[in-house]
Amino acid sequence: MSPDGRAASSHPTPFECSEALLRVFEYLDGEMGPDDVSRVRAHLDACAECFRQYDLDQMVKMVVKRSCSQQAAPTQLRSTILTKLTMIRIESE
């Protein structure tokens, strides 16, 4: 069973996990098309480990938003942060 109470299917492959985690911020920011949203949502429903990471990313995003609600981050800063997060995830695998 997934952390939010949904029934989990068989564990996805490492490739599916890395793709879902790589794209989680696109998912959180609503920057995906409906097909990609469905794929990521299905993966998160089936993979408790990825769901925990998604939940953590969502919490970080909410804290940053609450702390910086009056200021928008520069595009270059956002790009740099996403690149570094991706590198950290790749190194930890």
C-alpha positions in Angstrom: 0.0 0.0 0.0 1.3 3.5 -0.9 1.9 6.1 1.9 -1.4 7.8 1.0 -3.4 4.6 1.4 -3.6 3.5 -2.3 -2.9 0.0 -3.3 0.6 -0.3 -4.8 1.4 -2.5 -7.8 4.7 -4.3 -8.4 7.8 -2.2 -7.9 8.8 -0.1 -10.9 12.2 -0.4 -12.6 15.1 1.8 -11.6 14.8 3.6 -15.0 11.1 4.5 -14.2 12.2 5.7 -10.7 15.0 7.9 -12.0 12.7 9.4 -14.7 9.9 10.1 -12.3 12.3 11.7 -9.8 14.0 13.7 -12.5 10.7 15.2 -13.6 9.0 15.6 -10.2 9.5 19.4 -10.2 7.8 19.6 -13.6 5.0 17.6 -12.1 4.8 19.8 -9.0 4.9 23.0 -11.0 2.1 21.9 -13.5 4.6 22.0 -16.4 3.7 18.6 -17.9 1.2 17.6 -20.5 -1.7 15.3 -19.4 0.0 12.1 -20.6 3.2 12.8 -18.6 1.1 13.8 -15.6 -0.7 10.4 -15.7 2.6 8.5 -16.1 4.2 10.3 -13.1 1.1 10.0 -11.0 0.8 6.3 -11.7 4.5 5.8 -10.8 4.1 7.7 -7.5 1.0 5.6 -6.7 3.1 2.4 -7.3 6.4 3.3 -5.7 6.5 4.2 -2.1 10.2 5.3 -2.2 9.5 7.8 -5.0 6.4 9.0 -3.3 8.4 9.8 -0.2 10.9 11.8 -2.3 8.0 13.6 -4.0 6.5 14.4 -0.7 9.8 15.8 0.5 10.2 17.9 -2.6 6.7 19.2 -2.2 7.4 20.2 1.4 10.6 22.0 0.4 8.7 23.8 -2.4 6.0 24.9 0.1 8.6 26.2 2.6 10.5 28.1 -0.1 7.2 29.6 -1.4 6.1 30.7 2.1 9.5 32.2 2.9 9.8 34.0 -0.4 6.2 34.8 -1.3 6.9 38.4 -2.3 9.9 37.7 -4.6 10.3 35.5 -7.7 13.5 33.6 -8.1 15.6 34.6 -11.1 15.4 32.1 -14.0 19.1 31.3 -13.8 18.9 30.6 -10.1 16.1 28.1 -10.6 18.0 26.4 -13.4 21.1 26.1 -11.3 19.2 24.6 -8.4 17.4 22.1 -10.6 20.8 21.1 -12.2 22.4 20.6 -8.7 19.4 18.6 -7.4 19.6 16.4 -10.5 23.3 15.8 -10.0 22.8 14.9 -6.3 20.1 12.4 -7.2 22.3 10.8 -9.9 25.2 10.6 -7.5 23.1 9.0 -4.8 21.8 6.2 -7.0 
